[in-house]
Amino acid sequence: MKNILVIGATGQIGSELTMKLRGIYGNSHVVAGYIHGAEPKGELLESGPAEVCDVTDGAAVAAVVKKYGIDTIYNLAALLSVVAENKPRLAWKIGIDGLWNILEVARENSCAVFTPSSIGSFGPETPADGTPQDTVQRPRTIYGVSKVTTELLSDWYFRKYGVDTRSVRFPGLISNVTPPGGGTTDYAVDIYYAAVRGERFVCPIAAGTYMDMMYMPDALQACVQLMEADPARLVHRNGFNIASMSFEPSQIYAAIRRHCPDFEMVYEVDALKQSIASSWPNSLDDSCARAEWDWNPTFDLDSMTADMLEKLRKRLG
Ligand code: AKB
């Protein structure tokens, strides 16, 4: 990788990934792509190039790719699961019509492409525990349908045209920098903000609902490590299962209570979020990622909780 374009650079993953990539490859080699209304600010804006880059406008993306001699695109443009369920046409336009544009630009300009998939690509018929890499994918959400399509279309571009497409299935991502917006797993971020602000947390997900989660530093490492992996070792390409922890609401609550003994949580289950969460696996088997590109996460629930609380306390006071 020499010249990288991050599309969605101001979003939950993009804001941190762009800075990590600039740290590795040099500030001037990583372009922050954003859309109007989500302009970069502060360090993200000042440390390197930034360009308007809307996935629904293929010609504009191609112009940025040519201008900077881009060879690698991180395509992070997407609506998360809950928002997508309420705006299905827009979710498809960004997730799939947009992906088509990106893959065409990549084909014409010899770029590698990373477009994340998700645990949302699975459905209720998928084996819920130790979900295998290659298994049933019959999601019930438009988000999941678009993620399965993302995996298949990306694989097809690799087989048909040799475009170097690679991706992981992200679990719920937990970060202390940019909050997520409109995901089913967002509760696992919101709960830390409530704890640090001294507020009672109202949990929208029912007790006993397990989902895979991951701390952002491990997720960023996965992106970089997969894109740097030796292609000769890759049996799979798009949609590697990755995992580092799986928990249900009372377990994250208990982990936070060890630091904040007065913290309170009550349940007020949100029907849409719960129906999505119940259709997703409990825990993925990530042995293919470990074998094919040495995936090896570092944070578990307790070490993530200690770090999240420390960082949020510093930032929020
Ligand atoms: C969501 O909840 O929609 C996302 C995801 C797991 O893909 N965080």
Residues whose N, C-alpha, C, O or C-beta is under 5 A from the ligand:
A	BS01	AKB	L80 S81 V82 S118 I119 G120 F170 P171 G172 L173 G182 G183 T184 T185 D186
